[in-house]
Structure formats: C-alpha cells, structure tokens
Amino acid sequence: METHEVKKNRNAVVVSKSGDKSIVCQIDYKVKHPRYGKYMSRRTKLGVHDPANQAGVGDLVEITECRPISKTKNWRLVKVLSKAVIE
C-alpha cells in the first residue's frame, strides 16, 4: 500500500509582492513562554508561488505545501479568501 503525505494548508496575509508569480505571506501565532507563562507573538514569513498574479498586498489567502519551486518557494496559492480594503 502506498501512503500519501498529507499536505499542510494555512491561511496567511500577503505582506509583499516580491516579483512575477511570487508573493510573501505572513502567519501570526502565539507561543507561551516556557518559564514565565506569558504569551508572545511570533510570525513566520513564507515564499508563495502565485501563478496567476491574483493576490495583492493585504489580502487574506489560503496556501498549501508543494514541491520546491525555487530556492525559497515551497508553498502554492490555493485561493484568495478576501481582498484587502483600500482606503
């Protein structure tokens, strides 16, 4: 029997359009300090492949893991969940 790997899906915010077909997304999360118990904010920035150039800065997007597309891009855009509000 072959087992298929489960690919991770995440919701993230686009923080940069780094080039053609590329975006940088940020995932914010909280971590509890091991000694003091205070919750600290942490973030992870991921290079994401956007083949249709449909995401813009500030958009909430769904991304999934994929094969390495370049040195820094290991994630792929699935869909744009909500567009950024421009004021």
C-alpha positions in Angstrom: 0.0 0.0 0.0 1.3 3.4 -0.9 0.7 6.2 1.7 0.2 9.7 0.5 1.6 12.6 2.5 -0.9 15.0 4.0 -0.1 18.5 2.7 -0.5 21.4 5.1 -3.0 24.1 4.4 -2.7 27.5 6.1 -4.4 30.9 6.0 -2.0 33.8 5.7 -1.8 37.5 4.9 0.1 38.8 1.9 2.8 41.2 3.1 4.8 41.7 -0.2 4.6 41.1 -3.9 8.2 40.1 -4.4 8.2 39.6 -8.2 6.4 38.0 -11.1 4.3 35.0 -9.9 5.7 35.4 -6.3 4.3 36.7 -3.0 5.5 36.7 0.6 2.9 35.7 3.2 3.0 36.0 6.9 1.4 33.7 9.5 1.0 35.2 13.0 0.7 32.9 16.1 1.1 33.0 19.9 3.6 30.9 21.9 3.6 30.5 25.7 6.9 31.4 27.4 8.3 28.2 29.0 9.3 29.9 32.3 7.0 32.9 32.8 3.9 31.7 31.1 3.3 35.0 29.2 2.0 34.6 25.6 4.3 36.1 23.0 3.5 37.0 19.4 5.6 35.2 16.7 5.4 35.2 12.9 6.6 33.1 10.0 7.2 34.5 6.5 6.8 32.1 3.6 7.6 32.5 -0.1 4.5 31.5 -2.1 4.0 30.7 -5.8 1.2 32.8 -7.3 1.0 31.6 -11.0 -1.9 34.0 -12.0 -0.6 37.1 -10.1 -4.1 37.4 -8.4 -3.1 38.2 -4.8 -2.3 41.7 -3.7 -0.7 43.1 -0.5 -3.0 42.8 2.4 -5.1 40.0 1.0 -6.1 37.0 3.2 -5.1 33.9 1.2 -5.2 30.1 1.6 -1.8 28.4 0.8 -0.7 24.8 0.6 2.6 23.0 0.7 4.1 21.8 -2.6 7.3 20.7 -4.2 10.2 23.2 -4.2 9.5 25.7 -7.0 12.6 27.8 -6.3 15.2 28.2 -3.5 12.7 30.0 -1.2 9.3 29.0 -2.6 7.8 25.7 -1.2 4.2 26.9 -0.9 1.5 27.5 -3.5 -1.5 29.8 -3.6 -4.8 27.9 -3.5 -7.3 30.8 -3.4 -7.8 34.4 -2.3 -10.2 34.4 0.7 -10.7 38.1 1.0 -9.3 41.1 -0.8 -7.6 44.0 1.1 -9.7 47.1 1.8 -8.1 50.1 0.2 -8.9 53.4 1.8 
